[in-house]
Amino acid sequence: MRILLKLVIDCDADAAWRALHSPRAIAELDGPFVTLRSLEHLPPSWSPGDDATVDLSLGPLPLGGS
């Protein structure tokens, strides 16, 4: 079985690409359910090889392990 979902976004391809590489945009997409808190400085845009330590939580419950 194959299920396809088509999503049309009212923006140009460059704006969508910038949003996919933006830590702030990703944090806004995760909310209001998941909270993303940076444990170090986040770059304004992700580049290949970039790493950042973040803390994810679902309300009062932390996600992931440490």
CHARMM internal coordinates of N, CA and C (Angstrom, degrees):
IC EDIT
DIST 1 N 1 CA 1.4328
DIST 1 CA 1 C 1.5214
ANGL 1 N 1 CA 1 C 107.93
DIST 1 C 2 N 1.2886
ANGL 1 CA 1 C 2 N 116.35
DIHE 1 N 1 CA 1 C 2 N 138.46
DIST 2 N 2 CA 1.4596
ANGL 1 C 2 N 2 CA 122.09
DIHE 1 CA 1 C 2 N 2 CA 177.92
DIST 2 CA 2 C 1.5229
ANGL 2 N 2 CA 2 C 107.94
DIHE 1 C 2 N 2 CA 2 C -124.80
DIST 2 C 3 N 1.3250
ANGL 2 CA 2 C 3 N 115.17
DIHE 2 N 2 CA 2 C 3 N 127.98
DIST 3 N 3 CA 1.4619
ANGL 2 C 3 N 3 CA 121.26
DIHE 2 CA 2 C 3 N 3 CA 176.79
DIST 3 CA 3 C 1.5223
ANGL 3 N 3 CA 3 C 107.04
DIHE 2 C 3 N 3 CA 3 C -119.27
DIST 3 C 4 N 1.2992
ANGL 3 CA 3 C 4 N 117.13
DIHE 3 N 3 CA 3 C 4 N 124.82
DIST 4 N 4 CA 1.4512
ANGL 3 C 4 N 4 CA 122.09
DIHE 3 CA 3 C 4 N 4 CA -179.35
DIST 4 CA 4 C 1.5226
ANGL 4 N 4 CA 4 C 109.65
DIHE 3 C 4 N 4 CA 4 C -114.01
DIST 4 C 5 N 1.3056
ANGL 4 CA 4 C 5 N 115.37
DIHE 4 N 4 CA 4 C 5 N 141.95
DIST 5 N 5 CA 1.4531
ANGL 4 C 5 N 5 CA 121.57
DIHE 4 CA 4 C 5 N 5 CA 176.83
DIST 5 CA 5 C 1.5172
ANGL 5 N 5 CA 5 C 107.48
DIHE 4 C 5 N 5 CA 5 C -121.03
DIST 5 C 6 N 1.2953
ANGL 5 CA 5 C 6 N 116.20
DIHE 5 N 5 CA 5 C 6 N 124.73
DIST 6 N 6 CA 1.4551
ANGL 5 C 6 N 6 CA 120.36
DIHE 5 CA 5 C 6 N 6 CA 178.86
DIST 6 CA 6 C 1.5170
ANGL 6 N 6 CA 6 C 107.94
DIHE 5 C 6 N 6 CA 6 C -106.90
DIST 6 C 7 N 1.3146
ANGL 6 CA 6 C 7 N 115.67
DIHE 6 N 6 CA 6 C 7 N 125.33
DIST 7 N 7 CA 1.4579
ANGL 6 C 7 N 7 CA 122.02
DIHE 6 CA 6 C 7 N 7 CA -179.34
DIST 7 CA 7 C 1.5222
ANGL 7 N 7 CA 7 C 107.72
DIHE 6 C 7 N 7 CA 7 C -121.08
DIST 7 C 8 N 1.3045
ANGL 7 CA 7 C 8 N 116.53
DIHE 7 N 7 CA 7 C 8 N 123.31
DIST 8 N 8 CA 1.4560
ANGL 7 C 8 N 8 CA 121.34
DIHE 7 CA 7 C 8 N 8 CA 178.05
DIST 8 CA 8 C 1.5224
ANGL 8 N 8 CA 8 C 107.76
DIHE 7 C 8 N 8 CA 8 C -107.01
DIST 8 C 9 N 1.3318
ANGL 8 CA 8 C 9 N 115.88
DIHE 8 N 8 CA 8 C 9 N 122.45
DIST 9 N 9 CA 1.4581
ANGL 8 C 9 N 9 CA 121.67
DIHE 8 CA 8 C 9 N 9 CA -179.08
DIST 9 CA 9 C 1.5234
ANGL 9 N 9 CA 9 C 107.81
DIHE 8 C 9 N 9 CA 9 C -108.67
DIST 9 C 10 N 1.3170
ANGL 9 CA 9 C 10 N 116.36
DIHE 9 N 9 CA 9 C 10 N 132.75
DIST 10 N 10 CA 1.4537
ANGL 9 C 10 N 10 CA 121.93
DIHE 9 CA 9 C 10 N 10 CA -177.81
DIST 10 CA 10 C 1.5333
ANGL 10 N 10 CA 10 C 110.34
DIHE 9 C 10 N 10 CA 10 C -83.72
DIST 10 C 11 N 1.3444
ANGL 10 CA 10 C 11 N 115.94
DIHE 10 N 10 CA 10 C 11 N 70.63
DIST 11 N 11 CA 1.4629
ANGL 10 C 11 N 11 CA 121.73
DIHE 10 CA 10 C 11 N 11 CA 174.99
DIST 11 CA 11 C 1.5198
ANGL 11 N 11 CA 11 C 107.76
DIHE 10 C 11 N 11 CA 11 C -159.03
DIST 11 C 12 N 1.3191
ANGL 11 CA 11 C 12 N 115.87
DIHE 11 N 11 CA 11 C 12 N 165.24
DIST 12 N 12 CA 1.4534
ANGL 11 C 12 N 12 CA 118.09
DIHE 11 CA 11 C 12 N 12 CA 179.24
DIST 12 CA 12 C 1.5305
ANGL 12 N 12 CA 12 C 110.21
DIHE 11 C 12 N 12 CA 12 C -80.96
DIST 12 C 13 N 1.3156
ANGL 12 CA 12 C 13 N 116.15
DIHE 12 N 12 CA 12 C 13 N 167.13
DIST 13 N 13 CA 1.4612
ANGL 12 C 13 N 13 CA 121.32
DIHE 12 CA 12 C 13 N 13 CA -175.31
DIST 13 CA 13 C 1.5256
ANGL 13 N 13 CA 13 C 111.99
DIHE 12 C 13 N 13 CA 13 C -63.44
DIST 13 C 14 N 1.3263
ANGL 13 CA 13 C 14 N 118.52
DIHE 13 N 13 CA 13 C 14 N -36.75
DIST 14 N 14 CA 1.4648
ANGL 13 C 14 N 14 CA 121.12
DIHE 13 CA 13 C 14 N 14 CA 179.69
DIST 14 CA 14 C 1.5262
ANGL 14 N 14 CA 14 C 111.67
DIHE 13 C 14 N 14 CA 14 C -64.94
DIST 14 C 15 N 1.3158
ANGL 14 CA 14 C 15 N 117.55
DIHE 14 N 14 CA 14 C 15 N -40.08
DIST 15 N 15 CA 1.4714
ANGL 14 C 15 N 15 CA 120.76
DIHE 14 CA 14 C 15 N 15 CA 178.52
DIST 15 CA 15 C 1.5198
ANGL 15 N 15 CA 15 C 110.56
DIHE 14 C 15 N 15 CA 15 C -66.22
DIST 15 C 16 N 1.3310
ANGL 15 CA 15 C 16 N 117.64
DIHE 15 N 15 CA 15 C 16 N -40.37
DIST 16 N 16 CA 1.4665
ANGL 15 C 16 N 16 CA 120.85
DIHE 15 CA 15 C 16 N 16 CA 177.74
DIST 16 CA 16 C 1.5287
ANGL 16 N 16 CA 16 C 110.32
DIHE 15 C 16 N 16 CA 16 C -64.21
DIST 16 C 17 N 1.3265
ANGL 16 CA 16 C 17 N 118.00
DIHE 16 N 16 CA 16 C 17 N -41.38
DIST 17 N 17 CA 1.4634
ANGL 16 C 17 N 17 CA 122.21
DIHE 16 CA 16 C 17 N 17 CA 179.36
DIST 17 CA 17 C 1.5258
ANGL 17 N 17 CA 17 C 110.73
DIHE 16 C 17 N 17 CA 17 C -62.84
DIST 17 C 18 N 1.3414
ANGL 17 CA 17 C 18 N 116.81
DIHE 17 N 17 CA 17 C 18 N -44.20
DIST 18 N 18 CA 1.4667
ANGL 17 C 18 N 18 CA 120.59
DIHE 17 CA 17 C 18 N 18 CA 178.15
DIST 18 CA 18 C 1.5299
ANGL 18 N 18 CA 18 C 110.70
DIHE 17 C 18 N 18 CA 18 C -62.15
DIST 18 C 19 N 1.3253
ANGL 18 CA 18 C 19 N 117.54
DIHE 18 N 18 CA 18 C 19 N -39.96
DIST 19 N 19 CA 1.4686
ANGL 18 C 19 N 19 CA 120.78
DIHE 18 CA 18 C 19 N 19 CA 179.69
DIST 19 CA 19 C 1.5234
ANGL 19 N 19 CA 19 C 111.34
DIHE 18 C 19 N 19 CA 19 C -65.13
DIST 19 C 20 N 1.3214
ANGL 19 CA 19 C 20 N 117.82
DIHE 19 N 19 CA 19 C 20 N -38.09
DIST 20 N 20 CA 1.4671
ANGL 19 C 20 N 20 CA 120.84
DIHE 19 CA 19 C 20 N 20 CA 179.00
DIST 20 CA 20 C 1.5179
ANGL 20 N 20 CA 20 C 112.45
DIHE 19 C 20 N 20 CA 20 C -66.65
DIST 20 C 21 N 1.3271
ANGL 20 CA 20 C 21 N 117.31
DIHE 20 N 20 CA 20 C 21 N -23.30
DIST 21 N 21 CA 1.4542
ANGL 20 C 21 N 21 CA 121.63
DIHE 20 CA 20 C 21 N 21 CA -179.01
DIST 21 CA 21 C 1.5215
ANGL 21 N 21 CA 21 C 112.64
DIHE 20 C 21 N 21 CA 21 C -102.64
DIST 21 C 22 N 1.3180
ANGL 21 CA 21 C 22 N 117.61
DIHE 21 N 21 CA 21 C 22 N 9.97
DIST 22 N 22 CA 1.4585
ANGL 21 C 22 N 22 CA 122.01
DIHE 21 CA 21 C 22 N 22 CA -177.73
DIST 22 CA 22 C 1.5287
ANGL 22 N 22 CA 22 C 110.56
DIHE 21 C 22 N 22 CA 22 C -104.33
DIST 22 C 23 N 1.3343
ANGL 22 CA 22 C 23 N 118.53
DIHE 22 N 22 CA 22 C 23 N 120.02
DIST 23 N 23 CA 1.4696
ANGL 22 C 23 N 23 CA 120.07
DIHE 22 CA 22 C 23 N 23 CA 177.04
DIST 23 CA 23 C 1.5325
ANGL 23 N 23 CA 23 C 112.34
DIHE 22 C 23 N 23 CA 23 C -58.72
DIST 23 C 24 N 1.3184
ANGL 23 CA 23 C 24 N 117.66
DIHE 23 N 23 CA 23 C 24 N -37.33
DIST 24 N 24 CA 1.4692
ANGL 23 C 24 N 24 CA 120.86
DIHE 23 CA 23 C 24 N 24 CA 179.81
DIST 24 CA 24 C 1.5363
ANGL 24 N 24 CA 24 C 111.06
DIHE 23 C 24 N 24 CA 24 C -64.52
DIST 24 C 25 N 1.3296
ANGL 24 CA 24 C 25 N 117.90
DIHE 24 N 24 CA 24 C 25 N -41.84
DIST 25 N 25 CA 1.4611
ANGL 24 C 25 N 25 CA 121.08
DIHE 24 CA 24 C 25 N 25 CA 179.03
DIST 25 CA 25 C 1.5213
ANGL 25 N 25 CA 25 C 111.05
DIHE 24 C 25 N 25 CA 25 C -65.18
DIST 25 C 26 N 1.3201
ANGL 25 CA 25 C 26 N 117.26
DIHE 25 N 25 CA 25 C 26 N -40.66
DIST 26 N 26 CA 1.4652
ANGL 25 C 26 N 26 CA 120.82
DIHE 25 CA 25 C 26 N 26 CA 178.62
DIST 26 CA 26 C 1.5346
ANGL 26 N 26 CA 26 C 109.87
DIHE 25 C 26 N 26 CA 26 C -64.06
DIST 26 C 27 N 1.3179
ANGL 26 CA 26 C 27 N 117.51
DIHE 26 N 26 CA 26 C 27 N -41.71
DIST 27 N 27 CA 1.4653
ANGL 26 C 27 N 27 CA 120.78
DIHE 26 CA 26 C 27 N 27 CA 178.44
DIST 27 CA 27 C 1.5254
ANGL 27 N 27 CA 27 C 110.81
DIHE 26 C 27 N 27 CA 27 C -62.90
DIST 27 C 28 N 1.3336
ANGL 27 CA 27 C 28 N 117.44
DIHE 27 N 27 CA 27 C 28 N -37.58
DIST 28 N 28 CA 1.4616
ANGL 27 C 28 N 28 CA 120.46
DIHE 27 CA 27 C 28 N 28 CA 178.82
DIST 28 CA 28 C 1.5239
ANGL 28 N 28 CA 28 C 111.38
DIHE 27 C 28 N 28 CA 28 C -70.16
DIST 28 C 29 N 1.3364
ANGL 28 CA 28 C 29 N 117.82
DIHE 28 N 28 CA 28 C 29 N -34.33
DIST 29 N 29 CA 1.4599
ANGL 28 C 29 N 29 CA 120.61
DIHE 28 CA 28 C 29 N 29 CA 177.52
DIST 29 CA 29 C 1.5253
ANGL 29 N 29 CA 29 C 111.53
DIHE 28 C 29 N 29 CA 29 C -67.48
DIST 29 C 30 N 1.3293
ANGL 29 CA 29 C 30 N 117.39
DIHE 29 N 29 CA 29 C 30 N -36.83
DIST 30 N 30 CA 1.4607
ANGL 29 C 30 N 30 CA 121.55
DIHE 29 CA 29 C 30 N 30 CA -179.77
DIST 30 CA 30 C 1.5253
ANGL 30 N 30 CA 30 C 112.16
DIHE 29 C 30 N 30 CA 30 C -70.09
DIST 30 C 31 N 1.3141
ANGL 30 CA 30 C 31 N 117.40
DIHE 30 N 30 CA 30 C 31 N -34.42
DIST 31 N 31 CA 1.4582
ANGL 30 C 31 N 31 CA 121.17
DIHE 30 CA 30 C 31 N 31 CA -178.56
DIST 31 CA 31 C 1.5021
ANGL 31 N 31 CA 31 C 109.89
DIHE 30 C 31 N 31 CA 31 C -72.77
DIST 31 C 32 N 1.2639
ANGL 31 CA 31 C 32 N 120.05
DIHE 31 N 31 CA 31 C 32 N 157.75
DIST 32 N 32 CA 1.4554
ANGL 31 C 32 N 32 CA 129.24
DIHE 31 CA 31 C 32 N 32 CA 9.19
DIST 32 CA 32 C 1.5319
ANGL 32 N 32 CA 32 C 113.56
DIHE 31 C 32 N 32 CA 32 C -89.64
DIST 32 C 33 N 1.3106
ANGL 32 CA 32 C 33 N 117.79
DIHE 32 N 32 CA 32 C 33 N 1.84
DIST 33 N 33 CA 1.4615
ANGL 32 C 33 N 33 CA 120.16
DIHE 32 CA 32 C 33 N 33 CA -175.47
DIST 33 CA 33 C 1.5190
ANGL 33 N 33 CA 33 C 112.98
DIHE 32 C 33 N 33 CA 33 C -82.85
DIST 33 C 34 N 1.3214
ANGL 33 CA 33 C 34 N 116.14
DIHE 33 N 33 CA 33 C 34 N -44.73
DIST 34 N 34 CA 1.4556
ANGL 33 C 34 N 34 CA 120.96
DIHE 33 CA 33 C 34 N 34 CA -177.52
DIST 34 CA 34 C 1.5277
ANGL 34 N 34 CA 34 C 108.67
DIHE 33 C 34 N 34 CA 34 C -110.73
DIST 34 C 35 N 1.3160
ANGL 34 CA 34 C 35 N 116.35
DIHE 34 N 34 CA 34 C 35 N 132.33
DIST 35 N 35 CA 1.4499
ANGL 34 C 35 N 35 CA 121.81
DIHE 34 CA 34 C 35 N 35 CA 178.48
DIST 35 CA 35 C 1.5188
ANGL 35 N 35 CA 35 C 108.87
DIHE 34 C 35 N 35 CA 35 C -102.07
DIST 35 C 36 N 1.3239
ANGL 35 CA 35 C 36 N 116.59
DIHE 35 N 35 CA 35 C 36 N 126.60
DIST 36 N 36 CA 1.4460
ANGL 35 C 36 N 36 CA 122.53
DIHE 35 CA 35 C 36 N 36 CA 177.97
DIST 36 CA 36 C 1.5217
ANGL 36 N 36 CA 36 C 107.37
DIHE 35 C 36 N 36 CA 36 C -108.25
DIST 36 C 37 N 1.3329
ANGL 36 CA 36 C 37 N 116.44
DIHE 36 N 36 CA 36 C 37 N 120.53
DIST 37 N 37 CA 1.4652
ANGL 36 C 37 N 37 CA 121.59
DIHE 36 CA 36 C 37 N 37 CA 179.67
DIST 37 CA 37 C 1.5118
ANGL 37 N 37 CA 37 C 107.28
DIHE 36 C 37 N 37 CA 37 C -122.14
DIST 37 C 38 N 1.3137
ANGL 37 CA 37 C 38 N 116.03
DIHE 37 N 37 CA 37 C 38 N 127.75
DIST 38 N 38 CA 1.4532
ANGL 37 C 38 N 38 CA 121.41
DIHE 37 CA 37 C 38 N 38 CA -178.78
DIST 38 CA 38 C 1.5193
ANGL 38 N 38 CA 38 C 110.56
DIHE 37 C 38 N 38 CA 38 C -77.45
DIST 38 C 39 N 1.3233
ANGL 38 CA 38 C 39 N 116.86
DIHE 38 N 38 CA 38 C 39 N 134.82
DIST 39 N 39 CA 1.4563
ANGL 38 C 39 N 39 CA 122.08
DIHE 38 CA 38 C 39 N 39 CA 175.35
DIST 39 CA 39 C 1.5233
ANGL 39 N 39 CA 39 C 110.79
DIHE 38 C 39 N 39 CA 39 C -97.07
DIST 39 C 40 N 1.3130
ANGL 39 CA 39 C 40 N 116.03
DIHE 39 N 39 CA 39 C 40 N -3.36
DIST 40 N 40 CA 1.4659
ANGL 39 C 40 N 40 CA 122.56
DIHE 39 CA 39 C 40 N 40 CA 176.43
DIST 40 CA 40 C 1.5221
ANGL 40 N 40 CA 40 C 107.00
DIHE 39 C 40 N 40 CA 40 C -152.44
DIST 40 C 41 N 1.3103
ANGL 40 CA 40 C 41 N 116.41
DIHE 40 N 40 CA 40 C 41 N 176.32
DIST 41 N 41 CA 1.4688
ANGL 40 C 41 N 41 CA 120.76
DIHE 40 CA 40 C 41 N 41 CA -178.69
DIST 41 CA 41 C 1.5238
ANGL 41 N 41 CA 41 C 109.89
DIHE 40 C 41 N 41 CA 41 C -65.78
DIST 41 C 42 N 1.3341
ANGL 41 CA 41 C 42 N 116.74
DIHE 41 N 41 CA 41 C 42 N 127.08
DIST 42 N 42 CA 1.4576
ANGL 41 C 42 N 42 CA 121.13
DIHE 41 CA 41 C 42 N 42 CA 175.29
DIST 42 CA 42 C 1.5260
ANGL 42 N 42 CA 42 C 109.66
DIHE 41 C 42 N 42 CA 42 C -91.35
DIST 42 C 43 N 1.3226
ANGL 42 CA 42 C 43 N 117.31
DIHE 42 N 42 CA 42 C 43 N 139.17
DIST 43 N 43 CA 1.4616
ANGL 42 C 43 N 43 CA 118.85
DIHE 42 CA 42 C 43 N 43 CA 176.98
DIST 43 CA 43 C 1.5289
ANGL 43 N 43 CA 43 C 109.92
DIHE 42 C 43 N 43 CA 43 C -71.38
DIST 43 C 44 N 1.3259
ANGL 43 CA 43 C 44 N 118.39
DIHE 43 N 43 CA 43 C 44 N 156.69
DIST 44 N 44 CA 1.4581
ANGL 43 C 44 N 44 CA 119.47
DIHE 43 CA 43 C 44 N 44 CA 177.53
DIST 44 CA 44 C 1.5265
ANGL 44 N 44 CA 44 C 112.25
DIHE 43 C 44 N 44 CA 44 C -66.61
DIST 44 C 45 N 1.3364
ANGL 44 CA 44 C 45 N 116.74
DIHE 44 N 44 CA 44 C 45 N -24.26
DIST 45 N 45 CA 1.4583
ANGL 44 C 45 N 45 CA 121.58
DIHE 44 CA 44 C 45 N 45 CA 178.83
DIST 45 CA 45 C 1.5249
ANGL 45 N 45 CA 45 C 108.37
DIHE 44 C 45 N 45 CA 45 C -147.74
DIST 45 C 46 N 1.3520
ANGL 45 CA 45 C 46 N 116.35
DIHE 45 N 45 CA 45 C 46 N 139.30
DIST 46 N 46 CA 1.4617
ANGL 45 C 46 N 46 CA 120.38
DIHE 45 CA 45 C 46 N 46 CA 177.46
DIST 46 CA 46 C 1.5139
ANGL 46 N 46 CA 46 C 109.96
DIHE 45 C 46 N 46 CA 46 C -74.10
DIST 46 C 47 N 1.3101
ANGL 46 CA 46 C 47 N 116.27
DIHE 46 N 46 CA 46 C 47 N 140.24
DIST 47 N 47 CA 1.4595
ANGL 46 C 47 N 47 CA 123.52
DIHE 46 CA 46 C 47 N 47 CA 172.38
DIST 47 CA 47 C 1.5219
ANGL 47 N 47 CA 47 C 107.33
DIHE 46 C 47 N 47 CA 47 C -121.03
DIST 47 C 48 N 1.3314
ANGL 47 CA 47 C 48 N 118.17
DIHE 47 N 47 CA 47 C 48 N 158.74
DIST 48 N 48 CA 1.4626
ANGL 47 C 48 N 48 CA 119.49
DIHE 47 CA 47 C 48 N 48 CA 178.33
DIST 48 CA 48 C 1.5303
ANGL 48 N 48 CA 48 C 110.85
DIHE 47 C 48 N 48 CA 48 C -54.75
DIST 48 C 49 N 1.3198
ANGL 48 CA 48 C 49 N 116.04
DIHE 48 N 48 CA 48 C 49 N 130.80
DIST 49 N 49 CA 1.4587
ANGL 48 C 49 N 49 CA 121.69
DIHE 48 CA 48 C 49 N 49 CA 178.55
DIST 49 CA 49 C 1.5172
ANGL 49 N 49 CA 49 C 114.92
DIHE 48 C 49 N 49 CA 49 C 90.41
DIST 49 C 50 N 1.3328
ANGL 49 CA 49 C 50 N 118.49
DIHE 49 N 49 CA 49 C 50 N -6.39
DIST 50 N 50 CA 1.4661
ANGL 49 C 50 N 50 CA 120.88
DIHE 49 CA 49 C 50 N 50 CA 178.78
DIST 50 CA 50 C 1.5268
ANGL 50 N 50 CA 50 C 110.68
DIHE 49 C 50 N 50 CA 50 C -68.76
DIST 50 C 51 N 1.3108
ANGL 50 CA 50 C 51 N 115.77
DIHE 50 N 50 CA 50 C 51 N 139.90
DIST 51 N 51 CA 1.4605
ANGL 50 C 51 N 51 CA 122.79
DIHE 50 CA 50 C 51 N 51 CA 174.71
DIST 51 CA 51 C 1.5224
ANGL 51 N 51 CA 51 C 108.30
DIHE 50 C 51 N 51 CA 51 C -126.68
DIST 51 C 52 N 1.3118
ANGL 51 CA 51 C 52 N 115.78
DIHE 51 N 51 CA 51 C 52 N 149.44
DIST 52 N 52 CA 1.4635
ANGL 51 C 52 N 52 CA 120.95
DIHE 51 CA 51 C 52 N 52 CA 174.98
DIST 52 CA 52 C 1.5168
ANGL 52 N 52 CA 52 C 107.80
DIHE 51 C 52 N 52 CA 52 C -151.25
DIST 52 C 53 N 1.3088
ANGL 52 CA 52 C 53 N 116.22
DIHE 52 N 52 CA 52 C 53 N 140.62
DIST 53 N 53 CA 1.4515
ANGL 52 C 53 N 53 CA 121.45
DIHE 52 CA 52 C 53 N 53 CA 178.04
DIST 53 CA 53 C 1.5247
ANGL 53 N 53 CA 53 C 108.74
DIHE 52 C 53 N 53 CA 53 C -92.77
DIST 53 C 54 N 1.3279
ANGL 53 CA 53 C 54 N 115.67
DIHE 53 N 53 CA 53 C 54 N 124.24
DIST 54 N 54 CA 1.4590
ANGL 53 C 54 N 54 CA 120.66
DIHE 53 CA 53 C 54 N 54 CA -179.77
DIST 54 CA 54 C 1.5201
ANGL 54 N 54 CA 54 C 109.63
DIHE 53 C 54 N 54 CA 54 C -130.34
DIST 54 C 55 N 1.2989
ANGL 54 CA 54 C 55 N 115.31
DIHE 54 N 54 CA 54 C 55 N 158.71
DIST 55 N 55 CA 1.4601
ANGL 54 C 55 N 55 CA 123.44
DIHE 54 CA 54 C 55 N 55 CA 176.49
DIST 55 CA 55 C 1.5177
ANGL 55 N 55 CA 55 C 106.89
DIHE 54 C 55 N 55 CA 55 C -112.92
DIST 55 C 56 N 1.3367
ANGL 55 CA 55 C 56 N 117.37
DIHE 55 N 55 CA 55 C 56 N 121.55
DIST 56 N 56 CA 1.4596
ANGL 55 C 56 N 56 CA 122.06
DIHE 55 CA 55 C 56 N 56 CA 178.26
DIST 56 CA 56 C 1.5178
ANGL 56 N 56 CA 56 C 109.14
DIHE 55 C 56 N 56 CA 56 C -106.93
DIST 56 C 57 N 1.3268
ANGL 56 CA 56 C 57 N 115.65
DIHE 56 N 56 CA 56 C 57 N 138.46
DIST 57 N 57 CA 1.4661
ANGL 56 C 57 N 57 CA 118.99
DIHE 56 CA 56 C 57 N 57 CA 176.02
DIST 57 CA 57 C 1.5045
ANGL 57 N 57 CA 57 C 109.54
DIHE 56 C 57 N 57 CA 57 C -142.72
DIST 57 C 58 N 1.3053
ANGL 57 CA 57 C 58 N 114.81
DIHE 57 N 57 CA 57 C 58 N 152.04
DIST 58 N 58 CA 1.4631
ANGL 57 C 58 N 58 CA 123.70
DIHE 57 CA 57 C 58 N 58 CA 176.75
DIST 58 CA 58 C 1.5117
ANGL 58 N 58 CA 58 C 105.84
DIHE 57 C 58 N 58 CA 58 C -111.06
DIST 58 C 59 N 1.3344
ANGL 58 CA 58 C 59 N 115.77
DIHE 58 N 58 CA 58 C 59 N 91.02
DIST 59 N 59 CA 1.4641
ANGL 58 C 59 N 59 CA 119.68
DIHE 58 CA 58 C 59 N 59 CA -171.26
DIST 59 CA 59 C 1.5124
ANGL 59 N 59 CA 59 C 108.54
DIHE 58 C 59 N 59 CA 59 C 64.09
DIST 59 C 60 N 1.3353
ANGL 59 CA 59 C 60 N 118.24
DIHE 59 N 59 CA 59 C 60 N -126.47
DIST 60 N 60 CA 1.4633
ANGL 59 C 60 N 60 CA 120.40
DIHE 59 CA 59 C 60 N 60 CA -179.95
DIST 60 CA 60 C 1.5421
ANGL 60 N 60 CA 60 C 113.16
DIHE 59 C 60 N 60 CA 60 C -83.54
DIST 60 C 61 N 1.3256
ANGL 60 CA 60 C 61 N 118.23
DIHE 60 N 60 CA 60 C 61 N -4.73
DIST 61 N 61 CA 1.4673
ANGL 60 C 61 N 61 CA 121.69
DIHE 60 CA 60 C 61 N 61 CA -175.81
DIST 61 CA 61 C 1.5325
ANGL 61 N 61 CA 61 C 111.07
DIHE 60 C 61 N 61 CA 61 C -95.65
DIST 61 C 62 N 1.3308
ANGL 61 CA 61 C 62 N 118.16
DIHE 61 N 61 CA 61 C 62 N 121.20
DIST 62 N 62 CA 1.4679
ANGL 61 C 62 N 62 CA 119.89
DIHE 61 CA 61 C 62 N 62 CA 176.60
DIST 62 CA 62 C 1.5213
ANGL 62 N 62 CA 62 C 110.46
DIHE 61 C 62 N 62 CA 62 C -70.27
DIST 62 C 63 N 1.3286
ANGL 62 CA 62 C 63 N 116.88
DIHE 62 N 62 CA 62 C 63 N 145.54
DIST 63 N 63 CA 1.4516
ANGL 62 C 63 N 63 CA 122.64
DIHE 62 CA 62 C 63 N 63 CA 176.45
DIST 63 CA 63 C 1.5114
ANGL 63 N 63 CA 63 C 108.71
DIHE 62 C 63 N 63 CA 63 C -107.34
DIST 63 C 64 N 1.3054
ANGL 63 CA 63 C 64 N 117.88
DIHE 63 N 63 CA 63 C 64 N 145.38
DIST 64 N 64 CA 1.4618
ANGL 63 C 64 N 64 CA 121.15
DIHE 63 CA 63 C 64 N 64 CA -178.46
DIST 64 CA 64 C 1.5103
ANGL 64 N 64 CA 64 C 109.86
DIHE 63 C 64 N 64 CA 64 C 86.10
DIST 64 C 65 N 1.2858
ANGL 64 CA 64 C 65 N 116.00
DIHE 64 N 64 CA 64 C 65 N -175.80
DIST 65 N 65 CA 1.4618
ANGL 64 C 65 N 65 CA 119.80
DIHE 64 CA 64 C 65 N 65 CA -179.01
DIST 65 CA 65 C 1.4975
ANGL 65 N 65 CA 65 C 111.42
DIHE 64 C 65 N 65 CA 65 C -129.91
DIST 65 C 66 N 1.3047
ANGL 65 CA 65 C 66 N 114.20
DIHE 65 N 65 CA 65 C 66 N 149.08
DIST 66 N 66 CA 1.4667
ANGL 65 C 66 N 66 CA 119.22
DIHE 65 CA 65 C 66 N 66 CA 172.28
DIST 66 CA 66 C 1.4959
ANGL 66 N 66 CA 66 C 108.86
DIHE 65 C 66 N 66 CA 66 C -157.13
END
COOR INIT
IC SEED 1 N 1 CA 1 C
IC BUILD
